[in-house]
Amino acid sequence: MTDTPSARTQRLALLEPLLKHRILILDGAISTMIQRYNLEEKDYRGARFADYASDLKGNNDLLTLTQPEIIRAIHGAYLDAGADIIETNTFNSNSISMADYRMEGLVYELNCEAAKLARSVADEFETKEPSRPRFVAGAIGPTTRSASIVTDVNNPSARNVSFDELADSYAEAALGLLDGGADILLVETQLDTLNCKAALYAVDRLFEQKGIRIPVMISGTIADASGRTLSGQTPEAFWNSVAQSRPLSIGLNCALGVEQLRQYVEEIANVANIHVSSHPNAGLPNVFGEFDHTPEFMAEHIREWALSGFLNIIGGCCGTSPAHIKAIAEAVRDIPPRHMPVIEPKCRLAGNDPLNISSDSIFVNVGERANVTGSAAFKKLILNNDYEKATNVARQQVVRNRNNTY
């Protein structure tokens, strides 16, 4: 199938029916496969960047430009293993992450070329098997900075990046992926929900500007055994925070292996009225930084997830390989996809924990002065970008509500 806007439209028309018919297979870790090549500095540089001023070893996204045949081979291996969806080699292809290599100016090219490369490999497999579409998911990673995490213990408001800076960085990356032919945008490995919301805002703004919309997948990351993201949210609170973006799927990836991640995928599956995805690690890193879970071990556990009705899309993250994806694909082949539950309509809000308000909820005290429709003074502060004074209004409400609690 030739890659054109109309070809993408035709493929995407098949996506929802496929998701209703069977569990779709996402690919595994690109970085894990790259490590097997034992590349050196000169390999990362290639001819184009032979004299570049910065060290480039470790910049895996750059290999799209300097070693495209390696990335092509990795995509092909995952498709051959049974993947329906392959991710672009763009996890760090944003201006914030690329600043580590002084390569911010390459962001659009990296994303566009990575999408074209992945699409060309997917097209080869579609040509061999025309009845089975293969989708390209443009990978949008979390960046190397957090909009929520305090960077100075003496200044609770200190951050090393702003929402607007993140949104601009994500928009540039998403534009390259869209122009390169990605079928889906995958906002993944989201440790900080505010970063995730910046990405979703940027993508939505881009869709409006371009007059086109493609599906968006969202995948958060549980940081540790606490069962929360790095910015402190439970899986349900994370879902409540991003549900308004109307994504194709919501899920969790990275950080944990199949044993540890199971309960959190179940939590998402029980509360989300959209498709659920997951791509867990091949266990937790051992003392050598390697991942011990075998393809057979992961496949056995993921089959149980599927039988429990958790999954619509499944793949692998750190430590997984084509062998893992092949085993997983075979394990879930005969299991129907998760049926989306009927979720009771509620006002669903979130801080670190979900706040779901329904007709039988007890009294909920809301600080109405911190509301642009309820306070002309507060609205004026917001319109004038006077956020410090607006925050003081909110602080006053917290104190007032606390003092009036019986």
KEKE-3310 file (N, C-alpha, C; in steps of 0.2 Angstrom, whole numbers, plus 5000, padded with zeros to 4 digits):
npx = (5004:5004:5011:5001:4991:4978:4979:4983:4971:4963:4969:4967:4953:4951:4956:4948:4938:4947:4952:4940:4939:4951:4965:4977:4994:5008:5025:5041:5055:5065:5077:5083:5086:5095:5106:5112:5119:5131:5137:5149:5156:5159:5150:5138:5140:5142:5145:5139:5139:5153:5162:5156:5153:5149:5148:5141:5137:5125:5115:5102:5091:5097:5102:5092:5095:5109:5112:5102:5098:5100:5089:5079:5080:5077:5063:5058:5060:5052:5039:5039:5039:5026:5020:5007:5007:5020:5033:5040:5057:5059:5059:5066:5066:5064:5065:5070:5075:5085:5093:5104:5113:5116:5108:5095:5091:5088:5076:5063:5067:5072:5060:5051:5059:5060:5047:5044:5053:5049:5036:5039:5044:5033:5025:5031:5028:5014:5012:5016:5006:4992:4979:4981:4983:4997:5002:5009:5015:5019:5031:5031:5040:5043:5052:5066:5064:5053:5037:5031:5039:5048:5062:5070:5073:5071:5062:5047:5040:5049:5054:5061:5057:5043:5025:5022:5034:5036:5025:5027:5039:5034:5025:5033:5039:5028:5023:5033:5031:5018:5019:5028:5021:5015:5003:4997:4998:5009:5009:5019:5026:5024:5028:5025:5010:5007:5017:5012:4999:5003:5009:4997:4989:4997:4997:4983:4982:4990:4983:4971:4977:4982:4971:4968:4965:4972:4972:4976:4987:4989:5000:5005:5017:5020:5029:5035:5033:5024:5013:5010:5012:5027:5024:5015:5002:4988:4983:4970:4967:4976:4970:4958:4963:4967:4957:4948:4954:4950:4957:4963:4967:4971:4984:4998:5015:5033:5045:5040:5039:5029:5023:5023:5016:5003:4991:4989:4987:4975:4967:4966:4959:4947:4941:4941:4933:4937:4949:4962:4979:4995:5013:5024:5040:5053:5053:5061:5076:5092:5106:5116:5110:5102:5088:5078:5067:5060:5054:5044:5040:5035:5025:5016:5011:5005:4996:4987:4983:4975:4965:4959:4952:4958:4965:4967:4977:4994:5011:5029:5041:5056:5070:5063:5061:5061:5058:5051:5040:5034:5031:5022:5012:5008:5003:4991:4983:4971:4962:4948:4947:4947:4931:4924:4919:4903:4903:4898:4890:4899:4905:4921:4936:4953:4967:4981:4974:4959:4944:4928:4912:4896:4877:4874:4884:4893:4892:4902:4914:4918:4930:4924:4929:4940:4938:4935:4923:4915:4920:4924:4935:4945:4945:4950:4963:4968:4966:4975:4987:4992:4997:5003:4996:4983:4986:4987:4974:4968:4975:4970:4957:4959:4964:4952:4942:4947:4947:4933:4929:4920)
npy = (4994:5010:5024:5037:5052:5047:5033:5032:5035:5025:5014:5018:5017:5004:5001:5002:4992:4981:4981:4978:4965:4957:4956:4968:4968:4976:4982:4978:4983:4996:5001:4991:4981:4989:4989:4977:4978:4983:4996:5009:5026:5031:5024:5030:5043:5042:5047:5060:5066:5066:5075:5082:5092:5088:5073:5058:5045:5034:5042:5036:5039:5046:5037:5034:5042:5040:5027:5020:5007:4998:5002:4999:4985:4982:4986:4977:4965:4965:4966:4954:4946:4947:4959:4971:4985:4996:5006:5022:5026:5037:5041:5050:5061:5076:5093:5096:5085:5082:5093:5089:5084:5094:5095:5101:5107:5097:5090:5090:5084:5072:5066:5066:5058:5046:5042:5040:5030:5019:5018:5014:5001:4995:4995:4986:4974:4974:4973:4960:4954:4958:4958:4961:4975:4986:4996:5012:5019:5035:5038:5047:5053:5056:5067:5074:5082:5088:5095:5095:5092:5098:5108:5114:5113:5124:5132:5130:5132:5131:5125:5116:5117:5124:5123:5128:5128:5114:5111:5117:5110:5097:5099:5102:5089:5081:5086:5083:5069:5067:5073:5064:5052:5044:5034:5034:5043:5040:5044:5041:5032:5041:5049:5060:5068:5081:5084:5075:5081:5092:5087:5082:5093:5100:5092:5091:5105:5105:5096:5104:5115:5109:5103:5089:5074:5061:5045:5044:5037:5034:5032:5029:5028:5018:5022:5014:5002:5009:5011:5022:5036:5045:5059:5057:5051:5039:5025:5027:5040:5046:5042:5049:5062:5063:5059:5068:5071:5062:5049:5035:5024:5020:5017:5007:5007:5001:5003:4993:4975:4961:4954:4964:4974:4970:4972:4986:4988:4981:4990:5001:4995:4993:5005:5013:5019:5016:5009:4998:4998:4990:4989:4981:4980:4968:4962:4968:4978:4968:4966:4969:4977:4971:4962:4950:4942:4929:4926:4916:4916:4930:4929:4919:4925:4937:4931:4927:4939:4943:4933:4937:4948:4961:4967:4976:4980:4975:4974:4976:4983:4989:4978:4969:4959:4954:4940:4940:4947:4938:4927:4932:4937:4924:4919:4926:4925:4917:4923:4933:4951:4964:4969:4984:4992:4997:5013:5021:5037:5051:5065:5066:5069:5073:5073:5069:5057:5049:5059:5056:5062:5059:5058:5053:5056:5063:5080:5091:5102:5116:5128:5142:5154:5153:5152:5155:5158:5161:5171:5188:5195:5185:5180:5191:5191:5179:5182:5192:5186:5185:5175:5173:5181:5175:5162:5165:5168:5156:5149:5156:5152:5138:5139:5146:5136:5126:5131:5131:5119:5106)
npz = (5000:4995:5003:5007:5011:5008:5009:5022:5028:5023:5030:5043:5044:5046:5058:5071:5069:5069:5082:5089:5085:5088:5099:5097:5092:5099:5095:5102:5112:5105:5109:5116:5106:5098:5107:5105:5094:5098:5096:5092:5095:5082:5074:5078:5073:5059:5042:5040:5053:5057:5061:5072:5086:5098:5109:5103:5105:5111:5108:5102:5094:5084:5075:5065:5055:5053:5053:5046:5041:5051:5060:5051:5050:5063:5064:5055:5060:5071:5065:5058:5068:5072:5075:5075:5076:5075:5083:5080:5079:5090:5103:5111:5102:5103:5107:5120:5125:5115:5117:5125:5117:5109:5098:5094:5083:5074:5076:5069:5057:5062:5067:5056:5046:5053:5054:5041:5038:5046:5041:5028:5029:5035:5025:5016:5022:5022:5008:5006:5013:5010:5016:5029:5038:5043:5056:5060:5074:5080:5091:5106:5118:5136:5138:5145:5156:5170:5172:5184:5195:5209:5208:5217:5234:5242:5236:5232:5220:5210:5194:5181:5168:5158:5156:5143:5136:5135:5128:5116:5112:5111:5100:5089:5087:5085:5073:5064:5064:5060:5047:5042:5040:5050:5058:5070:5085:5099:5115:5126:5141:5151:5165:5172:5174:5170:5160:5151:5148:5142:5131:5125:5123:5114:5103:5100:5096:5085:5077:5074:5067:5056:5050:5051:5059:5068:5077:5095:5106:5124:5136:5152:5166:5180:5194:5204:5217:5224:5217:5210:5198:5194:5197:5206:5205:5205:5195:5191:5194:5185:5173:5174:5173:5159:5151:5144:5132:5123:5119:5108:5115:5132:5144:5152:5153:5154:5167:5177:5178:5171:5182:5193:5187:5184:5193:5191:5178:5178:5186:5177:5167:5172:5174:5163:5148:5136:5124:5131:5133:5135:5138:5145:5154:5152:5165:5181:5181:5183:5194:5184:5176:5167:5159:5165:5162:5152:5135:5136:5149:5150:5141:5146:5158:5152:5144:5154:5158:5147:5147:5158:5154:5151:5141:5125:5117:5116:5120:5121:5132:5139:5138:5131:5115:5098:5100:5112:5108:5098:5106:5114:5105:5100:5112:5115:5104:5102:5110:5114:5113:5126:5132:5132:5147:5154:5160:5174:5173:5179:5188:5185:5193:5197:5209:5216:5219:5213:5211:5211:5208:5211:5210:5222:5230:5245:5253:5243:5245:5236:5231:5226:5222:5215:5201:5185:5180:5190:5198:5195:5198:5200:5187:5180:5184:5179:5165:5164:5165:5178:5188:5200:5210:5207:5212:5225:5229:5228:5238:5249:5249:5252:5265:5271:5269:5276:5289:5291:5292:5300)
capx = (5000:5008:5010:4998:4986:4972:4981:4983:4964:4960:4971:4964:4946:4951:4959:4943:4935:4952:4952:4935:4940:4956:4970:4982:5001:5013:5031:5045:5060:5070:5084:5086:5089:5101:5112:5115:5124:5138:5139:5153:5155:5159:5144:5133:5141:5141:5148:5136:5141:5159:5166:5151:5157:5147:5148:5135:5136:5120:5109:5099:5086:5101:5103:5088:5099:5116:5112:5095:5097:5099:5083:5074:5080:5073:5056:5056:5060:5046:5034:5040:5037:5018:5017:5002:5009:5027:5034:5045:5063:5059:5057:5069:5067:5061:5071:5072:5080:5090:5098:5109:5118:5116:5105:5089:5089:5087:5070:5058:5070:5072:5053:5049:5062:5059:5040:5045:5057:5045:5031:5041:5045:5027:5022:5033:5024:5007:5012:5017:5000:4988:4974:4983:4986:5002:5001:5015:5014:5024:5033:5032:5042:5042:5057:5071:5062:5047:5034:5028:5044:5051:5070:5074:5069:5070:5058:5042:5038:5054:5054:5066:5053:5037:5020:5022:5040:5035:5020:5031:5044:5030:5022:5038:5040:5022:5022:5037:5028:5012:5021:5031:5016:5013:4996:4995:5003:5009:5012:5021:5031:5023:5029:5022:5004:5007:5020:5007:4994:5006:5009:4990:4987:5001:4994:4977:4983:4993:4977:4967:4981:4983:4965:4968:4966:4974:4972:4982:4987:4992:5003:5008:5022:5020:5036:5038:5028:5019:5007:5009:5017:5032:5021:5010:4995:4986:4981:4963:4968:4979:4965:4953:4966:4968:4951:4945:4958:4947:4962:4961:4968:4975:4988:5004:5021:5039:5046:5038:5038:5022:5020:5021:5011:4996:4986:4988:4983:4968:4964:4964:4954:4940:4938:4942:4928:4941:4953:4967:4985:5001:5019:5028:5047:5054:5055:5065:5084:5096:5112:5120:5106:5099:5081:5078:5061:5061:5048:5039:5038:5030:5019:5012:5008:5001:4990:4982:4980:4970:4960:4955:4949:4962:4969:4965:4984:4999:5018:5034:5045:5063:5072:5059:5064:5056:5056:5046:5034:5032:5028:5016:5007:5005:4999:4984:4980:4964:4958:4945:4949:4943:4925:4924:4914:4899:4905:4893:4892:4900:4910:4927:4942:4959:4973:4985:4969:4953:4938:4922:4906:4889:4871:4874:4890:4892:4893:4908:4915:4922:4932:4921:4932:4946:4934:4935:4916:4912:4923:4926:4942:4949:4945:4954:4970:4970:4967:4981:4993:4995:4996:5005:4990:4978:4987:4986:4967:4967:4978:4966:4951:4961:4964:4946:4939:4950:4944:4926:4927:4918)
capy = (5000:5016:5029:5044:5053:5043:5027:5032:5036:5019:5010:5019:5015:4997:5000:5001:4985:4976:4981:4974:4958:4954:4960:4970:4967:4982:4980:4978:4989:4997:5002:4984:4979:4993:4987:4971:4979:4986:5002:5014:5033:5032:5022:5035:5049:5041:5052:5066:5070:5064:5081:5085:5094:5084:5066:5056:5038:5034:5045:5031:5042:5049:5031:5034:5046:5038:5019:5018:5000:4995:5003:4996:4978:4981:4986:4971:4959:4965:4965:4947:4942:4947:4965:4975:4992:4997:5012:5025:5027:5044:5042:5056:5066:5082:5098:5096:5079:5083:5098:5085:5082:5100:5093:5103:5109:5091:5087:5089:5079:5065:5063:5065:5053:5040:5040:5038:5024:5014:5017:5010:4994:4992:4994:4980:4968:4975:4971:4953:4951:4964:4958:4963:4981:4987:5003:5015:5023:5039:5038:5054:5051:5061:5072:5073:5086:5087:5101:5095:5090:5104:5107:5118:5112:5130:5136:5125:5134:5130:5120:5117:5118:5126:5119:5131:5125:5107:5110:5119:5105:5091:5101:5101:5082:5078:5088:5078:5062:5067:5074:5058:5047:5040:5032:5035:5046:5037:5048:5036:5032:5047:5049:5067:5070:5088:5083:5072:5085:5097:5084:5081:5100:5102:5087:5094:5111:5103:5094:5110:5119:5105:5101:5082:5070:5053:5042:5046:5032:5037:5026:5031:5024:5018:5023:5009:4998:5013:5011:5029:5039:5049:5065:5055:5049:5033:5024:5030:5048:5048:5042:5055:5068:5064:5057:5073:5071:5057:5045:5029:5020:5022:5011:5008:5004:5003:5003:4987:4969:4959:4953:4970:4979:4967:4975:4993:4987:4979:4996:5005:4992:4993:5012:5017:5017:5016:5003:4998:4995:4989:4986:4980:4978:4961:4961:4973:4977:4965:4970:4971:4982:4967:4960:4942:4938:4926:4927:4911:4919:4935:4926:4915:4930:4941:4927:4927:4946:4943:4929:4941:4954:4968:4970:4977:4981:4972:4974:4975:4988:4988:4971:4964:4958:4950:4933:4941:4949:4932:4923:4936:4936:4917:4918:4929:4924:4914:4926:4939:4958:4967:4973:4991:4992:5003:5017:5026:5044:5055:5071:5063:5074:5070:5076:5063:5052:5051:5062:5055:5065:5057:5061:5050:5059:5068:5087:5092:5109:5119:5135:5145:5160:5151:5149:5161:5159:5162:5177:5192:5197:5179:5180:5196:5189:5174:5185:5196:5181:5186:5169:5173:5183:5170:5157:5167:5168:5149:5148:5159:5147:5132:5141:5147:5130:5122:5134:5130:5111:5103)
capz = (5000:4995:5009:5005:5016:5007:5011:5029:5030:5022:5035:5050:5044:5048:5065:5076:5068:5071:5089:5091:5083:5091:5103:5093:5095:5098:5095:5108:5114:5100:5112:5118:5100:5096:5111:5103:5089:5101:5091:5095:5093:5075:5071:5079:5070:5052:5038:5041:5059:5059:5065:5076:5092:5104:5109:5101:5107:5115:5105:5098:5089:5078:5071:5060:5050:5052:5052:5044:5039:5057:5062:5047:5052:5069:5063:5051:5065:5075:5061:5056:5075:5073:5077:5071:5077:5076:5085:5077:5084:5091:5110:5113:5097:5105:5108:5126:5126:5110:5119:5128:5111:5105:5091:5094:5076:5070:5079:5064:5053:5065:5068:5049:5043:5057:5052:5034:5038:5049:5036:5022:5031:5036:5018:5013:5025:5019:5001:5006:5016:5009:5020:5036:5039:5049:5058:5063:5080:5081:5098:5109:5125:5141:5138:5151:5162:5173:5174:5191:5201:5211:5207:5222:5240:5246:5232:5230:5214:5205:5189:5176:5162:5159:5151:5136:5133:5134:5122:5109:5110:5108:5094:5084:5086:5082:5066:5060:5064:5056:5040:5039:5038:5056:5058:5077:5089:5105:5120:5131:5146:5155:5172:5175:5170:5167:5154:5147:5146:5138:5124:5122:5121:5108:5098:5098:5093:5079:5073:5072:5062:5050:5048:5051:5066:5069:5084:5100:5112:5130:5141:5158:5169:5187:5195:5209:5221:5227:5212:5207:5193:5198:5200:5212:5203:5204:5188:5190:5194:5178:5168:5175:5171:5152:5148:5140:5126:5119:5115:5106:5121:5138:5146:5156:5151:5157:5175:5180:5174:5171:5189:5197:5183:5183:5196:5189:5171:5179:5188:5172:5163:5176:5174:5156:5143:5129:5123:5135:5130:5140:5135:5151:5154:5154:5172:5183:5179:5188:5196:5178:5172:5161:5161:5166:5160:5146:5131:5138:5156:5149:5137:5151:5162:5148:5142:5160:5158:5142:5149:5163:5150:5153:5135:5118:5113:5120:5117:5126:5133:5140:5138:5126:5109:5094:5103:5117:5104:5095:5111:5117:5100:5100:5118:5115:5097:5102:5116:5112:5116:5131:5130:5136:5152:5154:5166:5177:5172:5185:5187:5187:5194:5200:5211:5216:5219:5209:5215:5207:5211:5208:5213:5229:5234:5251:5251:5241:5246:5231:5232:5220:5220:5211:5196:5180:5178:5197:5201:5190:5200:5198:5179:5177:5186:5174:5158:5164:5167:5185:5191:5207:5214:5207:5217:5232:5230:5229:5245:5254:5249:5256:5272:5273:5269:5282:5295:5291:5292:5306)
cpx = (5004:5006:5008:4993:4980:4973:4981:4975:4961:4963:4968:4956:4946:4953:4953:4940:4940:4952:4946:4935:4945:4961:4976:4989:5005:5020:5035:5050:5065:5077:5087:5089:5095:5107:5115:5120:5131:5141:5144:5152:5155:5153:5138:5134:5140:5145:5146:5139:5148:5163:5161:5154:5155:5148:5141:5133:5130:5114:5106:5094:5090:5102:5098:5091:5106:5117:5105:5093:5097:5092:5078:5074:5076:5066:5054:5056:5054:5040:5034:5038:5029:5016:5013:5004:5017:5028:5040:5051:5064:5058:5060:5070:5063:5067:5074:5077:5086:5095:5104:5115:5119:5113:5097:5086:5087:5080:5065:5061:5070:5065:5051:5052:5061:5052:5040:5048:5052:5039:5033:5042:5038:5023:5024:5030:5017:5007:5013:5010:4995:4982:4975:4987:4991:5002:5008:5013:5020:5025:5035:5034:5041:5046:5061:5069:5055:5044:5031:5033:5048:5059:5074:5070:5067:5065:5053:5039:5043:5053:5059:5063:5046:5032:5021:5028:5039:5030:5023:5036:5040:5027:5026:5039:5034:5021:5027:5034:5022:5014:5025:5027:5014:5005:4993:5000:5003:5013:5013:5026:5030:5023:5026:5016:5004:5011:5015:5002:4997:5007:5002:4988:4991:4998:4988:4977:4985:4987:4973:4971:4981:4977:4964:4968:4968:4973:4978:4981:4991:4994:5007:5013:5021:5027:5039:5032:5023:5012:5005:5014:5022:5029:5016:5004:4994:4984:4974:4963:4971:4974:4960:4956:4967:4962:4948:4948:4955:4952:4959:4962:4972:4978:4994:5009:5027:5039:5045:5038:5030:5019:5018:5016:5004:4991:4984:4985:4976:4964:4961:4959:4947:4937:4938:4937:4931:4945:4959:4973:4990:5007:5024:5035:5047:5057:5059:5073:5087:5102:5117:5116:5102:5092:5081:5072:5061:5054:5043:5036:5033:5024:5014:5008:5003:4995:4984:4979:4974:4964:4956:4952:4952:4964:4965:4972:4989:5006:5023:5038:5053:5065:5068:5062:5059:5054:5051:5039:5030:5028:5022:5010:5004:5001:4992:4980:4973:4960:4955:4948:4945:4937:4925:4918:4909:4900:4899:4895:4893:4905:4917:4933:4948:4964:4978:4980:4963:4948:4932:4916:4900:4883:4871:4880:4888:4893:4901:4909:4920:4924:4930:4925:4938:4942:4933:4928:4912:4915:4926:4933:4947:4950:4950:4961:4972:4971:4973:4988:4996:4993:4998:4999:4984:4979:4986:4978:4965:4969:4973:4959:4953:4961:4956:4942:4941:4947:4937:4924:4926:4919)
cpy = (5006:5021:5036:5045:5049:5036:5026:5032:5029:5014:5011:5017:5007:4996:4998:4994:4980:4975:4978:4967:4954:4958:4961:4969:4973:4979:4980:4984:4990:4998:4995:4981:4982:4991:4981:4972:4982:4991:5007:5021:5034:5030:5027:5041:5048:5046:5059:5070:5068:5069:5085:5087:5090:5076:5063:5049:5038:5038:5040:5033:5044:5043:5031:5038:5043:5030:5017:5010:4996:4996:5000:4988:4977:4981:4980:4965:4959:4964:4957:4943:4942:4954:4968:4982:4992:5004:5015:5026:5035:5046:5048:5062:5072:5087:5098:5091:5080:5088:5095:5084:5088:5099:5095:5105:5103:5088:5086:5083:5072:5062:5061:5058:5046:5037:5037:5031:5018:5012:5012:5003:4991:4991:4988:4974:4968:4972:4963:4950:4957:4964:4960:4970:4982:4994:5006:5020:5028:5040:5045:5052:5057:5067:5071:5078:5085:5094:5101:5094:5096:5103:5111:5117:5118:5134:5131:5126:5133:5124:5121:5117:5120:5122:5122:5128:5118:5107:5112:5113:5099:5093:5100:5094:5079:5080:5084:5071:5062:5068:5068:5052:5042:5040:5034:5039:5043:5041:5043:5037:5039:5046:5055:5068:5077:5088:5080:5077:5091:5094:5083:5088:5102:5098:5090:5100:5110:5101:5099:5114:5115:5102:5093:5079:5063:5051:5044:5040:5036:5031:5030:5026:5024:5017:5017:5006:5002:5013:5018:5031:5043:5056:5063:5052:5042:5032:5027:5037:5050:5047:5048:5061:5069:5062:5061:5074:5066:5052:5038:5024:5023:5016:5013:5004:5005:5002:4996:4981:4966:4957:4959:4974:4977:4971:4982:4993:4985:4985:5000:5002:4992:5000:5015:5014:5017:5010:5004:4994:4994:4987:4986:4979:4970:4960:4968:4972:4973:4969:4972:4975:4978:4965:4953:4939:4936:4927:4922:4914:4925:4933:4923:4920:4935:4937:4927:4934:4946:4939:4933:4947:4961:4971:4971:4978:4979:4972:4973:4981:4986:4980:4966:4964:4955:4943:4934:4942:4943:4928:4926:4935:4929:4916:4920:4928:4922:4917:4933:4946:4960:4970:4979:4991:4998:5007:5021:5033:5048:5061:5068:5068:5070:5075:5070:5056:5054:5054:5061:5057:5062:5060:5058:5052:5063:5075:5088:5100:5112:5126:5139:5151:5159:5148:5155:5163:5162:5169:5182:5194:5191:5179:5185:5194:5184:5177:5189:5192:5183:5180:5169:5175:5178:5164:5159:5167:5160:5147:5150:5155:5141:5134:5142:5141:5125:5124:5132:5123:5109:5096)
cpz = (5000:5000:5006:5010:5015:5010:5019:5031:5029:5028:5042:5050:5046:5055:5070:5075:5070:5078:5092:5090:5087:5095:5098:5096:5093:5098:5102:5108:5108:5103:5114:5112:5098:5100:5108:5097:5091:5097:5095:5092:5086:5071:5072:5074:5062:5049:5039:5047:5061:5063:5070:5083:5098:5104:5107:5102:5112:5113:5100:5092:5083:5073:5065:5054:5048:5051:5051:5043:5046:5060:5058:5048:5058:5068:5059:5055:5069:5071:5059:5062:5076:5075:5072:5070:5078:5078:5081:5082:5086:5098:5113:5108:5098:5107:5115:5127:5121:5112:5122:5123:5107:5098:5091:5087:5071:5072:5074:5060:5056:5065:5061:5046:5047:5055:5045:5034:5040:5044:5030:5023:5032:5029:5015:5016:5023:5012:5001:5009:5016:5014:5028:5036:5044:5050:5061:5068:5081:5089:5101:5116:5130:5142:5144:5157:5164:5174:5181:5197:5202:5210:5212:5229:5244:5242:5229:5223:5208:5201:5184:5169:5163:5154:5144:5133:5131:5128:5116:5107:5107:5101:5088:5082:5083:5075:5062:5059:5059:5048:5037:5038:5044:5056:5065:5080:5096:5110:5126:5136:5150:5162:5176:5171:5167:5161:5149:5144:5141:5131:5121:5119:5114:5102:5095:5094:5086:5074:5070:5067:5056:5047:5047:5058:5065:5076:5088:5105:5118:5134:5146:5161:5177:5189:5200:5212:5224:5223:5210:5202:5197:5200:5205:5211:5203:5197:5186:5189:5187:5173:5168:5172:5163:5148:5143:5133:5121:5115:5113:5111:5127:5141:5150:5153:5155:5164:5178:5175:5174:5177:5193:5193:5183:5186:5194:5182:5173:5182:5182:5168:5166:5176:5168:5152:5136:5129:5128:5132:5136:5136:5141:5150:5155:5161:5175:5182:5185:5190:5190:5174:5166:5164:5160:5163:5153:5142:5134:5145:5155:5146:5142:5155:5158:5145:5148:5160:5153:5143:5154:5160:5151:5146:5128:5114:5118:5117:5123:5127:5135:5141:5134:5119:5104:5096:5108:5113:5101:5100:5113:5112:5100:5106:5118:5109:5098:5108:5113:5116:5122:5129:5135:5141:5151:5161:5168:5176:5179:5184:5190:5187:5197:5203:5211:5216:5215:5214:5210:5211:5207:5212:5220:5233:5240:5248:5249:5241:5241:5232:5226:5218:5215:5204:5191:5179:5185:5200:5196:5192:5198:5190:5177:5179:5181:5167:5158:5165:5173:5189:5198:5212:5213:5211:5224:5234:5231:5236:5250:5254:5253:5263:5275:5274:5275:5288:5296:5291:5299:5307)
residu = (MET:THR:ASP:THR:PRO:SER:ALA:ARG:THR:GLN:ARG:LEU:ALA:LEU:LEU:GLU:PRO:LEU:LEU:LYS:HIS:ARG:ILE:LEU:ILE:LEU:ASP:GLY:ALA:ILE:SER:THR:MET:ILE:GLN:ARG:TYR:ASN:LEU:GLU:GLU:LYS:ASP:TYR:ARG:GLY:ALA:ARG:PHE:ALA:ASP:TYR:ALA:SER:ASP:LEU:LYS:GLY:ASN:ASN:ASP:LEU:LEU:THR:LEU:THR:GLN:PRO:GLU:ILE:ILE:ARG:ALA:ILE:HIS:GLY:ALA:TYR:LEU:ASP:ALA:GLY:ALA:ASP:ILE:ILE:GLU:THR:ASN:THR:PHE:ASN:SER:ASN:SER:ILE:SER:MET:ALA:ASP:TYR:ARG:MET:GLU:GLY:LEU:VAL:TYR:GLU:LEU:ASN:CYS:GLU:ALA:ALA:LYS:LEU:ALA:ARG:SER:VAL:ALA:ASP:GLU:PHE:GLU:THR:LYS:GLU:PRO:SER:ARG:PRO:ARG:PHE:VAL:ALA:GLY:ALA:ILE:GLY:PRO:THR:THR:ARG:SER:ALA:SER:ILE:VAL:THR:ASP:VAL:ASN:ASN:PRO:SER:ALA:ARG:ASN:VAL:SER:PHE:ASP:GLU:LEU:ALA:ASP:SER:TYR:ALA:GLU:ALA:ALA:LEU:GLY:LEU:LEU:ASP:GLY:GLY:ALA:ASP:ILE:LEU:LEU:VAL:GLU:THR:GLN:LEU:ASP:THR:LEU:ASN:CYS:LYS:ALA:ALA:LEU:TYR:ALA:VAL:ASP:ARG:LEU:PHE:GLU:GLN:LYS:GLY:ILE:ARG:ILE:PRO:VAL:MET:ILE:SER:GLY:THR:ILE:ALA:ASP:ALA:SER:GLY:ARG:THR:LEU:SER:GLY:GLN:THR:PRO:GLU:ALA:PHE:TRP:ASN:SER:VAL:ALA:GLN:SER:ARG:PRO:LEU:SER:ILE:GLY:LEU:ASN:CYS:ALA:LEU:GLY:VAL:GLU:GLN:LEU:ARG:GLN:TYR:VAL:GLU:GLU:ILE:ALA:ASN:VAL:ALA:ASN:ILE:HIS:VAL:SER:SER:HIS:PRO:ASN:ALA:GLY:LEU:PRO:ASN:VAL:PHE:GLY:GLU:PHE:ASP:HIS:THR:PRO:GLU:PHE:MET:ALA:GLU:HIS:ILE:ARG:GLU:TRP:ALA:LEU:SER:GLY:PHE:LEU:ASN:ILE:ILE:GLY:GLY:CYS:CYS:GLY:THR:SER:PRO:ALA:HIS:ILE:LYS:ALA:ILE:ALA:GLU:ALA:VAL:ARG:ASP:ILE:PRO:PRO:ARG:HIS:MET:PRO:VAL:ILE:GLU:PRO:LYS:CYS:ARG:LEU:ALA:GLY:ASN:ASP:PRO:LEU:ASN:ILE:SER:SER:ASP:SER:ILE:PHE:VAL:ASN:VAL:GLY:GLU:ARG:ALA:ASN:VAL:THR:GLY:SER:ALA:ALA:PHE:LYS:LYS:LEU:ILE:LEU:ASN:ASN:ASP:TYR:GLU:LYS:ALA:THR:ASN:VAL:ALA:ARG:GLN:GLN:VAL:VAL:ARG:ASN:ARG:ASN:ASN:THR:TYR)
# end
